[in-house]
Amino acid sequence: MTFSTLMVHLDLEQSNDARLRIAGDLAEHFDAKLIGIAACDSQPTHYAGGAVAQGFVQRERAEIKKRLVETEERFRSAMQQRAREIEWRSAMERPTEYVTREARAADLIITGVNRDGLLIDPFRRLDPSELVMRVGRPIFLVPPEAEYVKLGNPVVAWKDTREARRAVADSLPLLQKTKEVNVIEVIEDDANRNAAQARVDDVAAWLGRHSITAFGRVLHAVEEEQIDKLWQFSADFVVAGAYGHTRLREWVFGGFTRSLLTRSRHCSFLTH
């Protein structure tokens, strides 16, 4: 199993250095084709009329076209010697919608975390929480602090849900390149520890049959501590199912997926 085609989404308004580094590393690990993609749309002018609105739109569209060209040049320069083949795609569209549609061409989508929380302009910025729900492909989230891909000791954040099962299966090409995998279920005090241990042991054994060295572990923590608990195993990245709870519950009360999407300083592999 492998990832033959990767797609890296690039932002027009923030630094893309980290995700370009990570995309290059992954392209080299898998000898993969790499597609760079970017999109941005002009703001609607509901409250301006006539020539004023038209002039504003024309100036904004010209600036977007200029940034798309500059972003393509940066992508080609950074990836020229790192990927087996490179391709560029861009459009004057909302980025989340455009990447969701074009993702049919790739095995894995690489993008950045969202440190702005709910404050995302849908015309200019990709929303990773919306993307993971709609894209039908796994996504690899890259925080701005990431320097290179570390494949030594990932963590599978296990929860006995459809989303987690899908994430582990989708991540097999990546996990097969690692040294050792910890499959961890974080439970609260009133949960059945033996039942949780049996679940993670099943997953570790299944990974073993795919030639992956894996160990099942159970940790106790309240919900807000879950993401911090995972890093005590020096995890290089996390594999997780996105939105095992509903998105409404995640955004109102907080949750594990939201933490990975907004505040994690480690790379994450997510599937819904």
C-alpha positions as CSV (number, residue, x, y, z in Angstrom):
1,M,0.0,0.0,0.0
2,T,1.1,3.5,-0.7
3,F,0.1,7.1,-1.3
4,S,0.8,7.6,-5.0
5,T,-0.5,11.2,-5.2
6,L,-0.4,13.8,-2.6
7,M,-2.1,17.2,-2.6
8,V,-0.9,20.2,-0.6
9,H,-3.1,23.1,0.0
10,L,-1.3,26.5,0.2
11,D,-2.6,29.6,1.8
12,L,-2.4,33.0,0.1
13,E,-2.3,35.0,3.3
14,Q,-0.1,33.0,5.7
15,S,3.3,31.3,5.5
16,N,3.3,27.9,3.8
17,D,6.9,27.0,4.7
18,A,5.9,24.2,7.2
19,R,3.4,22.5,4.9
20,L,5.8,22.7,2.0
21,R,8.5,21.1,4.1
22,I,6.2,18.3,5.2
23,A,4.7,17.8,1.7
24,G,8.2,17.4,0.3
25,D,9.2,14.9,3.0
26,L,6.0,12.8,2.4
27,A,6.5,13.0,-1.4
28,E,10.1,11.6,-0.9
29,H,8.9,8.9,1.5
30,F,6.3,7.6,-1.0
31,D,8.0,8.6,-4.2
32,A,4.7,10.3,-5.0
33,K,3.3,12.9,-7.4
34,L,2.6,16.1,-5.6
35,I,-0.2,18.5,-6.6
36,G,-0.1,22.0,-5.2
37,I,-3.4,23.8,-4.9
38,A,-4.7,27.2,-3.9
39,A,-7.8,29.2,-4.2
40,C,-9.3,32.5,-3.1
41,D,-12.4,34.4,-4.1
42,S,-13.3,38.1,-4.0
43,Q,-15.6,39.4,-1.3
44,P,-19.2,40.1,-2.2
45,T,-20.1,43.8,-2.4
46,H,-23.6,43.8,-1.0
47,Y,-23.4,47.3,0.4
48,A,-21.6,49.1,-2.4
49,G,-23.1,49.9,-5.8
50,G,-22.2,50.8,-9.3
51,A,-18.7,51.8,-10.3
52,V,-17.5,51.8,-6.7
53,A,-18.3,48.1,-6.3
54,Q,-17.0,47.2,-9.7
55,G,-13.7,48.9,-9.1
56,F,-13.3,47.2,-5.7
57,V,-13.9,43.8,-7.2
58,Q,-11.5,44.3,-10.1
59,R,-8.7,45.4,-7.8
60,E,-9.3,42.5,-5.4
61,R,-9.4,40.0,-8.2
62,A,-6.2,41.4,-9.7
63,E,-4.5,41.1,-6.3
64,I,-5.7,37.5,-5.9
65,K,-4.4,36.5,-9.3
66,K,-1.0,38.1,-8.4
67,R,-0.9,36.1,-5.2
68,L,-1.9,32.8,-6.9
69,V,1.0,33.3,-9.4
70,E,3.5,34.0,-6.6
71,T,2.2,31.0,-4.6
72,E,2.6,28.7,-7.6
73,E,6.2,30.0,-8.1
74,R,7.0,29.3,-4.5
75,F,5.5,25.8,-4.7
76,R,7.4,24.9,-7.9
77,S,10.7,26.3,-6.5
78,A,10.4,24.4,-3.2
79,M,9.2,21.0,-4.7
80,Q,11.2,20.8,-8.0
81,Q,13.8,18.3,-6.6
82,R,11.6,16.6,-4.0
83,A,8.6,15.0,-5.8
84,R,8.6,12.5,-8.6
85,E,6.2,14.8,-10.5
86,I,4.5,18.1,-9.6
87,E,1.4,19.8,-10.8
88,W,-0.3,23.1,-9.9
89,R,-4.1,23.8,-9.6
90,S,-5.7,27.1,-8.7
91,A,-8.9,29.0,-9.1
92,M,-10.9,32.1,-8.1
93,E,-13.2,30.2,-5.8
94,R,-13.8,29.6,-2.1
95,P,-10.8,27.5,-1.0
96,T,-12.7,24.8,1.0
97,E,-15.1,24.1,-1.9
98,Y,-12.3,24.1,-4.5
99,V,-10.0,21.7,-2.6
100,T,-12.9,19.4,-1.7
101,R,-13.8,19.0,-5.4
102,E,-10.2,18.6,-6.6
103,A,-9.3,16.1,-3.9
104,R,-10.6,13.4,-6.2
105,A,-7.1,13.4,-7.8
106,A,-5.2,12.6,-4.6
107,D,-4.8,9.9,-1.9
108,L,-3.9,12.4,0.9
109,I,-4.6,16.1,1.4
110,I,-2.0,18.1,3.3
111,T,-3.1,21.4,4.9
112,G,-2.5,23.6,7.9
113,V,-4.1,23.8,11.3
114,N,-6.6,26.6,12.0
115,R,-5.3,28.8,14.9
116,D,-8.1,31.3,14.3
117,G,-10.8,29.1,15.7
118,L,-14.2,30.1,14.3
119,L,-12.8,33.3,12.7
120,I,-12.3,32.1,9.2
121,D,-13.2,34.1,6.1
122,P,-14.6,31.4,3.7
123,F,-13.7,33.5,0.7
124,R,-10.0,33.6,1.5
125,R,-9.2,30.8,4.0
126,L,-9.7,27.0,3.9
127,D,-11.6,25.6,6.9
128,P,-10.0,22.3,7.9
129,S,-13.0,21.2,10.0
130,E,-15.3,21.6,7.0
131,L,-12.8,20.0,4.7
132,V,-12.4,16.8,6.8
133,M,-16.2,16.4,6.9
134,R,-16.7,16.8,3.1
135,V,-13.5,15.7,1.3
136,G,-13.8,11.9,1.4
137,R,-10.0,11.7,1.7
138,P,-7.7,11.6,4.8
139,I,-6.1,14.9,5.6
140,F,-2.6,15.5,7.1
141,L,-2.7,18.6,9.3
142,V,0.6,20.5,9.6
143,P,1.1,23.1,12.4
144,P,3.4,26.1,11.6
145,E,6.0,24.7,14.0
146,A,6.6,21.5,12.1
147,E,10.1,21.2,10.7
148,Y,10.1,17.8,9.1
149,V,8.1,14.6,9.0
150,K,8.9,12.3,11.9
151,L,7.8,8.7,11.4
152,G,9.3,7.0,14.4
153,N,6.6,6.8,17.0
154,P,3.1,7.8,16.1
155,V,0.1,7.5,18.3
156,V,-3.3,6.1,17.2
157,A,-5.9,8.0,19.3
158,W,-8.4,5.2,19.6
159,K,-12.1,5.5,20.2
160,D,-14.3,2.6,19.2
161,T,-16.1,4.5,16.4
162,R,-16.5,4.2,12.7
163,E,-14.3,7.3,12.2
164,A,-11.4,5.8,14.2
165,R,-11.5,2.6,12.3
166,R,-11.5,4.4,9.0
167,A,-8.6,6.6,10.1
168,V,-6.4,3.6,11.1
169,A,-7.2,1.8,7.8
170,D,-6.5,4.9,5.7
171,S,-3.2,5.6,7.5
172,L,-1.7,2.1,6.9
173,P,0.7,3.3,4.2
174,L,2.1,5.8,6.7
175,L,2.1,3.5,9.7
176,Q,4.0,0.9,7.7
177,K,6.9,3.3,7.5
178,T,7.1,3.9,11.3
179,K,9.2,2.2,14.0
180,E,6.6,1.6,16.7
181,V,2.9,2.6,17.1
182,N,1.1,3.2,20.3
183,V,-2.6,2.6,20.1
184,I,-4.1,4.6,23.0
185,E,-7.6,4.9,24.4
186,V,-8.1,7.7,26.9
187,I,-10.9,6.9,29.4
188,E,-12.5,8.7,32.3
189,D,-12.5,7.2,35.8
190,D,-15.8,5.5,35.6
191,A,-15.0,3.6,32.3
192,N,-14.2,-0.1,32.2
193,R,-10.4,-0.3,31.9
194,N,-10.3,-4.0,31.0
195,A,-12.8,-3.4,28.1
196,A,-10.7,-0.5,26.8
197,Q,-7.5,-2.6,27.0
198,A,-9.2,-5.4,25.0
199,R,-10.2,-2.9,22.3
200,V,-6.7,-1.4,21.9
201,D,-5.1,-4.8,22.0
202,D,-7.4,-5.8,19.1
203,V,-6.2,-2.8,17.0
204,A,-2.6,-3.4,17.9
205,A,-2.9,-7.1,16.8
206,W,-4.6,-6.0,13.6
207,L,-1.8,-3.6,12.8
208,G,0.7,-6.4,13.6
209,R,-0.8,-8.5,10.8
210,H,0.0,-5.6,8.5
211,S,3.7,-5.8,9.6
212,I,3.4,-2.8,12.0
213,T,4.9,-3.1,15.5
214,A,2.1,-1.8,17.7
215,F,1.2,-1.7,21.4
216,G,-2.2,-1.1,23.1
217,R,-2.3,1.3,26.1
218,V,-5.1,2.8,28.2
219,L,-4.8,6.2,29.9
220,H,-7.1,8.0,32.4
221,A,-7.9,11.6,31.8
222,V,-10.7,14.1,31.7
223,E,-11.7,15.2,28.3
224,E,-9.7,18.5,28.2
225,E,-6.5,16.6,29.1
226,Q,-6.8,14.0,26.3
227,I,-4.6,15.6,23.7
228,D,-1.9,16.5,26.2
229,K,-1.8,12.9,27.5
230,L,-1.0,11.6,24.1
231,W,2.3,13.4,23.9
232,Q,3.8,11.8,26.9
233,F,4.8,8.9,24.6
234,S,6.9,11.3,22.5
235,A,4.4,10.9,19.7
236,D,5.7,12.1,16.3
237,F,2.1,12.5,14.9
238,V,-1.4,11.4,15.8
239,V,-3.8,9.3,13.8
240,A,-7.4,10.0,14.7
241,G,-11.0,9.7,13.5
242,A,-12.4,13.2,13.1
243,Y,-15.7,14.1,14.9
244,G,-16.6,10.9,16.7
245,H,-19.1,13.3,18.4
246,T,-21.2,15.6,16.4
247,R,-19.5,18.8,15.2
248,L,-22.1,20.9,17.2
249,R,-21.1,19.2,20.4
250,E,-17.4,19.7,19.6
251,W,-17.7,23.4,18.9
252,V,-20.0,24.1,21.8
253,F,-18.3,22.1,24.5
254,G,-14.9,21.5,23.0
255,G,-13.4,18.2,22.0
256,F,-10.5,16.1,20.8
257,T,-11.0,16.8,17.1
258,R,-11.3,20.5,17.7
259,S,-8.0,20.5,19.7
260,L,-6.2,18.8,16.8
261,L,-7.6,21.2,14.3
262,T,-6.9,24.4,16.2
263,R,-4.1,24.0,18.8
264,S,-2.0,21.0,18.2
265,R,1.7,21.6,17.7
266,H,2.2,18.1,16.2
267,C,1.1,16.8,12.8
268,S,-2.2,14.9,12.7
269,F,-3.7,12.4,10.3
270,L,-7.5,12.7,10.3
271,T,-10.3,10.9,8.5
272,H,-14.0,11.3,8.9
